[in-house]
Amino acid sequence: MSLFSSEKEVKSLIDLQNEMSRTAMLLGSILFIAFGLSNLLTEVPIYLIVGKLAIGALFLFGYWFTKKQGQIQVFLNILLFICFFLLSVNYFKNHGSYGATVVTLFILTLTCVVLIDGWVKWFWIVLGFLIFTLFLFLEIFEIVPVDTTYEEPSSRFVAITLGLFWTILFTSIGVWILQKNYHDQYRLLIKFQKEKEKANLQLSELNDKKSKLLALLSHDLRSPINTLTLSLELFEMGALDEDKLKQMLGNLKKQSHHLSHVLENTMSWVRIELGEEKFSRNLVDIDAFTQEMIEMMQEPISLKELSLSFLKEGDNQTVELEAKPISIILKNLIDNAVKFTQPEQEVTLKLSQKPGHVSWEVSNPGLPLAGESLSNLFTPRIESQMGTQNEKGSGIGLLMSKEIAESLDMELTYSYADGHHKFTLSGSLD
């Protein structure tokens, strides 16, 4: 991400800013060491050269220490204090405003602007300006003597040229690193933004899935609960003789098993959708499985005084199937057919089998669907309609059945022919 770090090390904006501060320390150490060594070619006293080399070593130590221990802001402020102190001493000993002290002040000011946080940044900038304004005043009005002459013109040329060279080099590298740092910060912000958007999308999908699953659970339990309620109301009204009462009690027992079966299947699908379970394929006798579905749906069919016709094509097969989600789809299709069929009419379940393929077709008589209802049939936009006996619904059953079928790599289709609505669930048997 930055000049001296790998992308794996930099994981946040704070890491990136800290790395830039450490890089500045390393560059500062190189600059002061370069200043010190190049001053050997000038008339600068040896003790000042040693001082610059010492500052360079201190910056290098700061780079190593903060990389190991952190506390970058504390160490930066310590370094600035030492630098300002030494520059104050150096000003009067190193040609005053004609020397490299002013250049060094510029570099320190740039360092404060880029690296120091909070109000401390402005403290150092204002302090530096006031101190060196005072020194310049003392120099110009000759209150404090400053040696501003060079014994040889060549020494002055070398000193100014070297100072200018190192200043331009340090400033150029510093600005380049600053630009690269902000570019890396921008990339990191974009990365965080994408991760946030992804997390929000996942949360939204999870909420949508939760809503759908609750709707499915409500939809699948409504029909058997309504059947139980109707049976109990008939009993309370005393509309049943002894034989019918016995028959009703037997039906209630079946309905309790039916309700338990529906709840188990639906909750299994909910757990699969939430990632708590995986599809479970079991060895299934397709004929027996379909007969079990017919028996389970017999009570709501008989209560509405309908008949259920079961047709078969092809030889029976015993194969591995995801029986629970398929039973949810078939139950929804039969419930839907019962809801929109008039009493004393017939609902048909047709089972077709051939090697490697199976299909279930649920059909019931009725008027054709209008254009909008047909186009929205398997979408959330479908409007719930009242049944032939004012049965209520949520409109979610066909949508969820379609989604379950697709998750099983099966097809759920609709057609209308000969005055009958036909829903067909089909798939290959691998």
C-alpha positions as a Markdown table, in Angstrom:
| # | Residue | x | y | z |
|---|---|---|---|---|
| 1 | Met | 0.0 | 0.0 | 0.0 |
| 2 | Ser | 2.8 | 2.4 | 0.8 |
| 3 | Leu | 6.5 | 2.8 | 0.1 |
| 4 | Phe | 7.8 | 0.5 | 2.9 |
| 5 | Ser | 4.8 | -1.8 | 3.6 |
| 6 | Ser | 2.9 | -4.6 | 2.0 |
| 7 | Glu | -0.8 | -4.5 | 1.4 |
| 8 | Lys | -1.3 | -7.3 | 4.0 |
| 9 | Glu | 0.1 | -5.1 | 6.7 |
| 10 | Val | -2.1 | -2.0 | 6.0 |
| 11 | Lys | -5.7 | -2.8 | 7.0 |
| 12 | Ser | -7.1 | 0.6 | 8.0 |
| 13 | Leu | -6.6 | 4.3 | 7.4 |
| 14 | Ile | -4.9 | 4.6 | 10.8 |
| 15 | Asp | -2.3 | 2.0 | 9.7 |
| 16 | Leu | -1.8 | 3.9 | 6.5 |
| 17 | Gln | -1.3 | 7.2 | 8.2 |
| 18 | Asn | 1.1 | 5.6 | 10.8 |
| 19 | Glu | 3.1 | 4.1 | 8.0 |
| 20 | Met | 3.4 | 7.5 | 6.3 |
| 21 | Ser | 4.7 | 9.0 | 9.5 |
| 22 | Arg | 7.3 | 6.2 | 9.9 |
| 23 | Thr | 8.3 | 6.8 | 6.2 |
| 24 | Ala | 8.8 | 10.5 | 7.0 |
| 25 | Met | 11.0 | 9.6 | 9.9 |
| 26 | Leu | 13.1 | 7.4 | 7.6 |
| 27 | Leu | 13.4 | 10.2 | 5.0 |
| 28 | Gly | 14.2 | 12.7 | 7.7 |
| 29 | Ser | 17.1 | 10.5 | 9.0 |
| 30 | Ile | 18.4 | 10.2 | 5.4 |
| 31 | Leu | 18.1 | 14.0 | 4.9 |
| 32 | Phe | 20.0 | 15.0 | 8.1 |
| 33 | Ile | 22.7 | 12.4 | 7.5 |
| 34 | Ala | 23.1 | 13.7 | 3.9 |
| 35 | Phe | 23.2 | 17.3 | 5.2 |
| 36 | Gly | 25.8 | 16.3 | 7.7 |
| 37 | Leu | 28.0 | 14.4 | 5.3 |
| 38 | Ser | 27.7 | 17.1 | 2.6 |
| 39 | Asn | 28.7 | 19.8 | 5.1 |
| 40 | Leu | 32.1 | 18.2 | 5.2 |
| 41 | Leu | 32.6 | 20.0 | 1.9 |
| 42 | Thr | 31.8 | 23.4 | 3.4 |
| 43 | Glu | 33.0 | 25.6 | 6.3 |
| 44 | Val | 30.4 | 24.3 | 8.7 |
| 45 | Pro | 32.0 | 23.6 | 12.1 |
| 46 | Ile | 32.5 | 19.9 | 12.9 |
| 47 | Tyr | 30.3 | 20.0 | 16.0 |
| 48 | Leu | 27.3 | 21.1 | 13.8 |
| 49 | Ile | 28.1 | 18.3 | 11.4 |
| 50 | Val | 28.1 | 15.8 | 14.3 |
| 51 | Gly | 24.8 | 17.3 | 15.6 |
| 52 | Lys | 23.1 | 16.8 | 12.2 |
| 53 | Leu | 24.4 | 13.2 | 12.1 |
| 54 | Ala | 23.1 | 12.7 | 15.6 |
| 55 | Ile | 19.6 | 14.0 | 14.6 |
| 56 | Gly | 19.7 | 11.7 | 11.6 |
| 57 | Ala | 20.5 | 8.8 | 13.9 |
| 58 | Leu | 17.7 | 9.9 | 16.2 |
| 59 | Phe | 15.2 | 9.9 | 13.3 |
| 60 | Leu | 16.3 | 6.5 | 12.3 |
| 61 | Phe | 15.9 | 5.2 | 15.9 |
| 62 | Gly | 12.4 | 6.8 | 15.8 |
| 63 | Tyr | 11.5 | 4.9 | 12.7 |
| 64 | Trp | 12.6 | 1.6 | 14.3 |
| 65 | Phe | 11.1 | 2.3 | 17.7 |
| 66 | Thr | 7.6 | 3.3 | 16.4 |
| 67 | Lys | 7.5 | 0.3 | 14.0 |
| 68 | Lys | 8.0 | -1.9 | 17.0 |
| 69 | Gln | 6.2 | -0.1 | 19.8 |
| 70 | Gly | 3.8 | 2.4 | 18.1 |
| 71 | Gln | 3.3 | 5.8 | 19.9 |
| 72 | Ile | 4.1 | 7.7 | 16.7 |
| 73 | Gln | 2.6 | 11.0 | 17.7 |
| 74 | Val | 4.5 | 11.1 | 21.0 |
| 75 | Phe | 7.8 | 10.3 | 19.3 |
| 76 | Leu | 7.2 | 12.9 | 16.5 |
| 77 | Asn | 6.6 | 15.6 | 19.0 |
| 78 | Ile | 9.9 | 14.7 | 20.9 |
| 79 | Leu | 11.8 | 14.8 | 17.6 |
| 80 | Leu | 10.3 | 18.2 | 16.7 |
| 81 | Phe | 11.3 | 19.6 | 20.1 |
| 82 | Ile | 14.9 | 18.4 | 19.7 |
| 83 | Cys | 15.0 | 19.7 | 16.1 |
| 84 | Phe | 13.7 | 23.2 | 17.0 |
| 85 | Phe | 16.1 | 23.4 | 20.0 |
| 86 | Leu | 19.1 | 22.5 | 17.8 |
| 87 | Leu | 18.0 | 24.7 | 15.0 |
| 88 | Ser | 17.8 | 27.6 | 17.5 |
| 89 | Val | 21.4 | 27.0 | 18.5 |
| 90 | Asn | 22.5 | 26.5 | 14.9 |
| 91 | Tyr | 20.9 | 29.7 | 13.6 |
| 92 | Phe | 23.5 | 32.0 | 15.1 |
| 93 | Lys | 26.4 | 29.6 | 14.6 |
| 94 | Asn | 25.7 | 28.7 | 10.9 |
| 95 | His | 25.4 | 32.0 | 9.0 |
| 96 | Gly | 21.9 | 32.9 | 10.2 |
| 97 | Ser | 19.4 | 33.7 | 7.4 |
| 98 | Tyr | 22.2 | 32.9 | 4.9 |
| 99 | Gly | 22.6 | 29.3 | 6.1 |
| 100 | Ala | 20.6 | 26.2 | 5.9 |
| 101 | Thr | 18.6 | 26.8 | 9.1 |
| 102 | Val | 15.7 | 28.5 | 7.1 |
| 103 | Val | 15.6 | 25.6 | 4.7 |
| 104 | Thr | 15.4 | 23.2 | 7.6 |
| 105 | Leu | 12.6 | 25.3 | 9.1 |
| 106 | Phe | 10.6 | 24.9 | 5.9 |
| 107 | Ile | 11.0 | 21.1 | 6.0 |
| 108 | Leu | 10.0 | 20.9 | 9.7 |
| 109 | Thr | 6.9 | 23.1 | 8.9 |
| 110 | Leu | 5.9 | 20.8 | 6.1 |
| 111 | Thr | 6.4 | 17.8 | 8.4 |
| 112 | Cys | 4.1 | 19.4 | 11.0 |
| 113 | Val | 1.4 | 20.1 | 8.4 |
| 114 | Val | 1.4 | 16.5 | 7.1 |
| 115 | Leu | 2.1 | 14.4 | 10.2 |
| 116 | Ile | 1.1 | 16.1 | 13.4 |
| 117 | Asp | -2.5 | 15.7 | 14.6 |
| 118 | Gly | -4.9 | 18.1 | 16.3 |
| 119 | Trp | -4.1 | 21.5 | 17.9 |
| 120 | Val | -0.4 | 20.5 | 18.5 |
| 121 | Lys | 0.2 | 20.9 | 14.8 |
| 122 | Trp | -0.7 | 24.6 | 15.0 |
| 123 | Phe | 1.3 | 25.0 | 18.2 |
| 124 | Trp | 4.5 | 23.9 | 16.4 |
| 125 | Ile | 3.8 | 26.0 | 13.3 |
| 126 | Val | 3.1 | 29.2 | 15.2 |
| 127 | Leu | 6.0 | 28.5 | 17.6 |
| 128 | Gly | 8.4 | 28.0 | 14.7 |
| 129 | Phe | 7.3 | 31.1 | 13.0 |
| 130 | Leu | 7.6 | 33.3 | 16.2 |
| 131 | Ile | 11.0 | 31.9 | 17.1 |
| 132 | Phe | 12.6 | 32.4 | 13.7 |
| 133 | Thr | 11.0 | 35.8 | 13.3 |
| 134 | Leu | 12.6 | 36.8 | 16.6 |
| 135 | Phe | 16.0 | 35.4 | 15.4 |
| 136 | Leu | 15.7 | 37.3 | 12.1 |
| 137 | Phe | 14.9 | 40.5 | 14.0 |
| 138 | Leu | 17.9 | 40.0 | 16.3 |
| 139 | Glu | 20.1 | 39.4 | 13.3 |
| 140 | Ile | 19.0 | 42.2 | 11.1 |
| 141 | Phe | 19.1 | 44.8 | 13.8 |
| 142 | Glu | 22.5 | 43.3 | 15.0 |
| 143 | Ile | 21.3 | 42.8 | 18.5 |
| 144 | Val | 22.9 | 39.3 | 18.5 |
| 145 | Pro | 26.0 | 38.9 | 16.3 |
| 146 | Val | 25.7 | 36.4 | 13.5 |
| 147 | Asp | 28.6 | 35.2 | 11.4 |
| 148 | Thr | 27.1 | 35.6 | 7.9 |
| 149 | Thr | 30.3 | 35.6 | 5.8 |
| 150 | Tyr | 32.1 | 32.7 | 4.1 |
| 151 | Glu | 35.9 | 32.6 | 3.9 |
| 152 | Glu | 35.6 | 31.3 | 0.3 |
| 153 | Pro | 32.9 | 32.1 | -2.3 |
| 154 | Ser | 33.1 | 28.5 | -3.3 |
| 155 | Ser | 32.1 | 27.4 | 0.2 |
| 156 | Arg | 29.0 | 29.6 | 0.1 |
| 157 | Phe | 28.1 | 28.2 | -3.4 |
| 158 | Val | 28.5 | 24.6 | -2.3 |
| 159 | Ala | 26.5 | 25.2 | 1.0 |
| 160 | Ile | 23.6 | 26.9 | -0.8 |
| 161 | Thr | 23.6 | 24.4 | -3.7 |
| 162 | Leu | 23.7 | 21.4 | -1.4 |
| 163 | Gly | 21.0 | 22.8 | 0.8 |
| 164 | Leu | 18.8 | 23.6 | -2.2 |
| 165 | Phe | 19.4 | 20.1 | -3.7 |
| 166 | Trp | 18.5 | 18.2 | -0.5 |
| 167 | Thr | 15.5 | 20.4 | 0.1 |
| 168 | Ile | 14.1 | 19.9 | -3.4 |
| 169 | Leu | 14.8 | 16.1 | -3.2 |
| 170 | Phe | 13.2 | 15.7 | 0.2 |
| 171 | Thr | 10.2 | 17.9 | -0.7 |
| 172 | Ser | 9.7 | 16.0 | -4.0 |
| 173 | Ile | 9.9 | 12.6 | -2.3 |
| 174 | Gly | 7.7 | 13.8 | 0.5 |
| 175 | Val | 5.0 | 15.2 | -1.8 |
| 176 | Trp | 5.1 | 12.0 | -3.9 |
| 177 | Ile | 4.6 | 9.9 | -0.8 |
| 178 | Leu | 1.8 | 12.2 | 0.4 |
| 179 | Gln | 0.1 | 11.8 | -3.0 |
| 180 | Lys | 0.5 | 8.1 | -3.0 |
| 181 | Asn | -0.7 | 7.9 | 0.6 |
| 182 | Tyr | -3.9 | 9.8 | -0.3 |
| 183 | His | -4.4 | 7.6 | -3.3 |
| 184 | Asp | -4.0 | 4.5 | -1.1 |
| 185 | Gln | -6.4 | 6.1 | 1.4 |
| 186 | Tyr | -8.9 | 6.6 | -1.4 |
| 187 | Arg | -8.6 | 3.0 | -2.5 |
| 188 | Leu | -9.0 | 1.8 | 1.1 |
| 189 | Leu | -12.1 | 3.9 | 1.5 |
| 190 | Ile | -13.5 | 2.5 | -1.7 |
| 191 | Lys | -12.7 | -1.0 | -0.4 |
| 192 | Phe | -14.5 | -0.3 | 2.9 |
| 193 | Gln | -17.4 | 1.2 | 1.1 |
| 194 | Lys | -17.8 | -1.9 | -1.1 |
| 195 | Glu | -17.5 | -4.1 | 1.9 |
| 196 | Lys | -20.2 | -2.0 | 3.7 |
| 197 | Glu | -22.5 | -2.2 | 0.6 |
| 198 | Lys | -21.9 | -5.9 | 0.4 |
| 199 | Ala | -22.8 | -6.4 | 4.1 |
| 200 | Asn | -25.9 | -4.2 | 3.7 |
| 201 | Leu | -26.9 | -6.2 | 0.7 |
| 202 | Gln | -26.5 | -9.5 | 2.6 |
| 203 | Leu | -28.5 | -8.0 | 5.5 |
| 204 | Ser | -31.2 | -6.9 | 3.1 |
| 205 | Glu | -31.3 | -10.4 | 1.5 |
| 206 | Leu | -31.4 | -12.0 | 4.9 |
| 207 | Asn | -34.3 | -9.8 | 5.9 |
| 208 | Asp | -36.1 | -10.6 | 2.6 |
| 209 | Lys | -35.5 | -14.3 | 3.1 |
| 210 | Lys | -36.8 | -14.1 | 6.7 |
| 211 | Ser | -39.9 | -12.4 | 5.5 |
| 212 | Lys | -40.5 | -14.9 | 2.8 |
| 213 | Leu | -39.9 | -17.8 | 5.2 |
| 214 | Leu | -42.3 | -16.4 | 7.7 |
| 215 | Ala | -44.9 | -15.9 | 5.0 |
| 216 | Leu | -44.3 | -19.5 | 3.8 |
| 217 | Leu | -44.8 | -20.9 | 7.3 |
| 218 | Ser | -48.0 | -18.8 | 7.8 |
| 219 | His | -49.3 | -19.9 | 4.4 |
| 220 | Asp | -48.6 | -23.6 | 4.9 |
| 221 | Leu | -50.2 | -23.7 | 8.4 |
| 222 | Arg | -53.3 | -21.7 | 7.5 |
| 223 | Ser | -55.1 | -24.5 | 5.6 |
| 224 | Pro | -54.7 | -27.3 | 8.1 |
| 225 | Ile | -55.5 | -24.9 | 11.0 |
| 226 | Asn | -58.6 | -23.7 | 9.2 |
| 227 | Thr | -59.7 | -27.3 | 8.7 |
| 228 | Leu | -59.3 | -28.1 | 12.4 |
| 229 | Thr | -61.2 | -24.9 | 13.3 |
| 230 | Leu | -64.1 | -25.8 | 11.0 |
| 231 | Ser | -64.4 | -29.3 | 12.4 |
| 232 | Leu | -64.4 | -28.0 | 16.0 |
| 233 | Glu | -67.1 | -25.4 | 15.1 |
| 234 | Leu | -69.3 | -28.1 | 13.7 |
| 235 | Phe | -68.8 | -30.1 | 16.9 |
| 236 | Glu | -69.7 | -27.1 | 19.1 |
| 237 | Met | -72.9 | -26.4 | 17.0 |
| 238 | Gly | -74.1 | -30.0 | 17.7 |
| 239 | Ala | -74.4 | -30.5 | 13.9 |
| 240 | Leu | -72.9 | -34.0 | 14.1 |
| 241 | Asp | -74.6 | -37.2 | 15.1 |
| 242 | Glu | -72.6 | -40.1 | 16.8 |
| 243 | Asp | -71.4 | -41.6 | 13.5 |
| 244 | Lys | -70.3 | -38.3 | 12.1 |
| 245 | Leu | -68.7 | -37.4 | 15.5 |
| 246 | Lys | -66.6 | -40.6 | 15.4 |
| 247 | Gln | -65.7 | -39.8 | 11.8 |
| 248 | Met | -64.7 | -36.2 | 12.8 |
| 249 | Leu | -62.6 | -37.4 | 15.7 |
| 250 | Gly | -60.8 | -39.7 | 13.3 |
| 251 | Asn | -60.3 | -36.9 | 10.9 |
| 252 | Leu | -59.0 | -34.6 | 13.7 |
| 253 | Lys | -56.4 | -37.2 | 14.4 |
| 254 | Lys | -55.4 | -37.3 | 10.8 |
| 255 | Gln | -55.4 | -33.5 | 10.7 |
| 256 | Ser | -53.1 | -33.3 | 13.8 |
| 257 | His | -50.7 | -35.7 | 12.0 |
| 258 | His | -51.1 | -33.6 | 8.8 |
| 259 | Leu | -50.4 | -30.4 | 10.7 |
| 260 | Ser | -47.3 | -31.9 | 12.3 |
| 261 | His | -46.1 | -33.1 | 8.9 |
| 262 | Val | -46.6 | -29.7 | 7.3 |
| 263 | Leu | -44.8 | -28.0 | 10.2 |
| 264 | Glu | -41.9 | -30.4 | 10.0 |
| 265 | Asn | -41.5 | -30.0 | 6.2 |
| 266 | Thr | -41.8 | -26.2 | 6.3 |
| 267 | Met | -39.4 | -25.8 | 9.2 |
| 268 | Ser | -36.9 | -28.1 | 7.4 |
| 269 | Trp | -37.1 | -25.8 | 4.4 |
| 270 | Val | -36.6 | -22.8 | 6.6 |
| 271 | Arg | -33.5 | -24.3 | 8.2 |
| 272 | Ile | -32.2 | -25.1 | 4.7 |
| 273 | Glu | -32.7 | -21.5 | 3.5 |
| 274 | Leu | -31.0 | -20.2 | 6.6 |
| 275 | Gly | -28.0 | -22.4 | 6.0 |
| 276 | Glu | -28.6 | -24.5 | 9.1 |
| 277 | Glu | -29.3 | -27.7 | 7.1 |
| 278 | Lys | -28.6 | -29.1 | 3.6 |
| 279 | Phe | -30.9 | -30.8 | 1.2 |
| 280 | Ser | -31.5 | -34.3 | 2.3 |
| 281 | Arg | -32.1 | -36.8 | -0.5 |
| 282 | Asn | -33.9 | -40.0 | 0.5 |
| 283 | Leu | -34.8 | -43.1 | -1.4 |
| 284 | Val | -38.4 | -42.5 | -2.4 |
| 285 | Asp | -41.1 | -44.7 | -3.9 |
| 286 | Ile | -42.8 | -42.1 | -6.1 |
| 287 | Asp | -46.2 | -43.9 | -6.2 |
| 288 | Ala | -46.2 | -44.2 | -2.4 |
| 289 | Phe | -45.0 | -40.7 | -1.9 |
| 290 | Thr | -47.8 | -39.3 | -4.1 |
| 291 | Gln | -50.5 | -41.5 | -2.4 |
| 292 | Glu | -49.3 | -40.1 | 0.9 |
| 293 | Met | -49.8 | -36.6 | -0.4 |
| 294 | Ile | -53.3 | -37.5 | -1.5 |
| 295 | Glu | -54.2 | -38.9 | 1.9 |
| 296 | Met | -52.7 | -35.8 | 3.6 |
| 297 | Met | -54.9 | -33.5 | 1.5 |
| 298 | Gln | -58.1 | -35.6 | 1.7 |
| 299 | Glu | -59.6 | -33.8 | 4.7 |
| 300 | Pro | -59.7 | -30.2 | 3.2 |
| 301 | Ile | -60.9 | -31.7 | -0.1 |
| 302 | Ser | -63.8 | -33.6 | 1.6 |
| 303 | Leu | -64.7 | -30.6 | 3.8 |
| 304 | Lys | -65.3 | -28.5 | 0.7 |
| 305 | Glu | -67.3 | -31.4 | -0.8 |
| 306 | Leu | -64.8 | -31.8 | -3.7 |
| 307 | Ser | -63.4 | -35.0 | -5.2 |
| 308 | Leu | -59.8 | -35.7 | -6.0 |
| 309 | Ser | -59.0 | -37.8 | -9.1 |
| 310 | Phe | -55.6 | -39.4 | -9.2 |
| 311 | Leu | -54.1 | -40.4 | -12.6 |
| 312 | Lys | -50.9 | -42.3 | -13.3 |
| 313 | Glu | -48.8 | -42.7 | -16.4 |
| 314 | Gly | -45.6 | -44.8 | -16.7 |
| 315 | Asp | -44.0 | -47.4 | -14.5 |
| 316 | Asn | -43.3 | -46.7 | -10.9 |
| 317 | Gln | -39.7 | -45.7 | -9.9 |
| 318 | Thr | -37.8 | -45.7 | -6.6 |
| 319 | Val | -35.2 | -43.0 | -6.7 |
| 320 | Glu | -33.5 | -40.5 | -4.4 |
| 321 | Leu | -35.5 | -37.3 | -4.1 |
| 322 | Glu | -35.7 | -34.2 | -1.8 |
| 323 | Ala | -39.0 | -35.3 | -0.6 |
| 324 | Lys | -39.8 | -32.6 | 2.0 |
| 325 | Pro | -39.5 | -29.5 | -0.3 |
| 326 | Ile | -41.3 | -31.4 | -3.1 |
| 327 | Ser | -44.2 | -32.1 | -0.7 |
| 328 | Ile | -44.3 | -28.4 | 0.2 |
| 329 | Ile | -44.8 | -27.5 | -3.5 |
| 330 | Leu | -47.4 | -30.2 | -4.1 |
| 331 | Lys | -49.3 | -29.2 | -1.0 |
| 332 | Asn | -49.4 | -25.6 | -2.1 |
| 333 | Leu | -50.6 | -26.6 | -5.6 |
| 334 | Ile | -53.4 | -28.8 | -4.2 |
| 335 | Asp | -54.3 | -26.1 | -1.7 |
| 336 | Asn | -54.5 | -23.6 | -4.5 |
| 337 | Ala | -56.7 | -25.9 | -6.6 |
| 338 | Val | -59.0 | -26.6 | -3.7 |
| 339 | Lys | -59.3 | -22.9 | -2.9 |
| 340 | Phe | -60.5 | -21.9 | -6.4 |
| 341 | Thr | -62.7 | -25.0 | -7.1 |
| 342 | Gln | -66.5 | -24.9 | -6.6 |
| 343 | Pro | -68.1 | -27.6 | -4.3 |
| 344 | Glu | -68.9 | -30.9 | -6.0 |
| 345 | Gln | -66.3 | -30.3 | -8.7 |
| 346 | Glu | -63.1 | -32.3 | -9.2 |
| 347 | Val | -59.4 | -31.6 | -8.6 |
| 348 | Thr | -57.1 | -33.8 | -10.6 |
| 349 | Leu | -53.5 | -34.9 | -9.7 |
| 350 | Lys | -51.7 | -36.6 | -12.5 |
| 351 | Leu | -48.4 | -38.4 | -11.9 |
| 352 | Ser | -46.3 | -39.1 | -15.0 |
| 353 | Gln | -43.1 | -41.2 | -14.9 |
| 354 | Lys | -40.6 | -42.3 | -17.4 |
| 355 | Pro | -37.0 | -43.3 | -17.0 |
| 356 | Gly | -35.0 | -40.4 | -15.6 |
| 357 | His | -38.0 | -38.1 | -15.4 |
| 358 | Val | -41.0 | -37.4 | -13.2 |
| 359 | Ser | -43.8 | -34.8 | -13.2 |
| 360 | Trp | -46.9 | -34.0 | -11.1 |
| 361 | Glu | -49.8 | -32.0 | -12.7 |
| 362 | Val | -52.5 | -30.5 | -10.5 |
| 363 | Ser | -55.5 | -29.2 | -12.4 |
| 364 | Asn | -58.9 | -27.7 | -11.5 |
| 365 | Pro | -61.8 | -26.2 | -13.4 |
| 366 | Gly | -62.1 | -22.4 | -13.5 |
| 367 | Leu | -62.2 | -19.3 | -15.6 |
| 368 | Pro | -59.0 | -18.2 | -17.4 |
| 369 | Leu | -56.7 | -15.7 | -15.7 |
| 370 | Ala | -56.7 | -12.1 | -16.8 |
| 371 | Gly | -53.6 | -10.7 | -18.5 |
| 372 | Glu | -52.1 | -9.0 | -15.4 |
| 373 | Ser | -52.8 | -11.9 | -13.1 |
| 374 | Leu | -51.2 | -14.3 | -15.6 |
| 375 | Ser | -48.1 | -12.2 | -16.0 |
| 376 | Asn | -47.6 | -11.8 | -12.3 |
| 377 | Leu | -48.5 | -15.3 | -11.4 |
| 378 | Phe | -45.1 | -16.3 | -9.9 |
| 379 | Thr | -44.0 | -12.9 | -8.8 |
| 380 | Pro | -44.5 | -10.8 | -5.5 |
| 381 | Arg | -46.8 | -8.5 | -7.5 |
| 382 | Ile | -49.6 | -11.2 | -7.7 |
| 383 | Glu | -52.6 | -10.0 | -5.7 |
| 384 | Ser | -54.2 | -12.4 | -3.3 |
| 385 | Gln | -57.7 | -13.4 | -4.3 |
| 386 | Met | -60.6 | -14.8 | -2.3 |
| 387 | Gly | -61.5 | -18.5 | -2.9 |
| 388 | Thr | -64.8 | -19.8 | -4.1 |
| 389 | Gln | -66.0 | -19.9 | -0.5 |
| 390 | Asn | -64.3 | -16.6 | 0.5 |
| 391 | Glu | -61.1 | -18.4 | 1.6 |
| 392 | Lys | -58.4 | -15.9 | 2.4 |
| 393 | Gly | -54.8 | -16.2 | 1.2 |
| 394 | Ser | -51.5 | -14.4 | 1.2 |
| 395 | Gly | -50.6 | -14.7 | -2.5 |
| 396 | Ile | -47.2 | -16.1 | -1.4 |
| 397 | Gly | -47.7 | -19.8 | -2.0 |
| 398 | Leu | -47.1 | -19.9 | -5.8 |
| 399 | Leu | -44.1 | -17.6 | -5.5 |
| 400 | Met | -42.4 | -19.7 | -2.8 |
| 401 | Ser | -43.3 | -22.9 | -4.7 |
| 402 | Lys | -41.6 | -21.5 | -7.8 |
| 403 | Glu | -38.4 | -20.5 | -5.8 |
| 404 | Ile | -38.3 | -23.9 | -4.1 |
| 405 | Ala | -38.6 | -25.7 | -7.4 |
| 406 | Glu | -35.8 | -23.7 | -8.9 |
| 407 | Ser | -33.6 | -24.4 | -5.9 |
| 408 | Leu | -34.2 | -28.1 | -6.6 |
| 409 | Asp | -33.4 | -27.7 | -10.4 |
| 410 | Met | -37.0 | -28.5 | -11.2 |
| 411 | Glu | -39.6 | -26.6 | -13.3 |
| 412 | Leu | -42.9 | -25.3 | -12.1 |
| 413 | Thr | -45.1 | -24.1 | -15.0 |
| 414 | Tyr | -48.7 | -23.0 | -15.6 |
| 415 | Ser | -51.1 | -23.5 | -18.5 |
| 416 | Tyr | -54.8 | -23.2 | -19.2 |
| 417 | Ala | -56.6 | -25.6 | -21.5 |
| 418 | Asp | -60.1 | -27.0 | -21.8 |
| 419 | Gly | -61.4 | -24.8 | -19.0 |
| 420 | His | -58.8 | -26.1 | -16.5 |
| 421 | His | -55.9 | -24.4 | -14.7 |
| 422 | Lys | -52.9 | -26.7 | -14.8 |
| 423 | Phe | -49.8 | -26.4 | -12.6 |
| 424 | Thr | -47.0 | -28.9 | -13.5 |
| 425 | Leu | -43.9 | -29.7 | -11.3 |
| 426 | Ser | -41.3 | -31.6 | -13.3 |
| 427 | Gly | -37.7 | -32.6 | -13.1 |
| 428 | Ser | -35.1 | -35.1 | -14.0 |
| 429 | Leu | -34.1 | -38.0 | -11.8 |
| 430 | Asp | -30.3 | -38.1 | -11.5 |
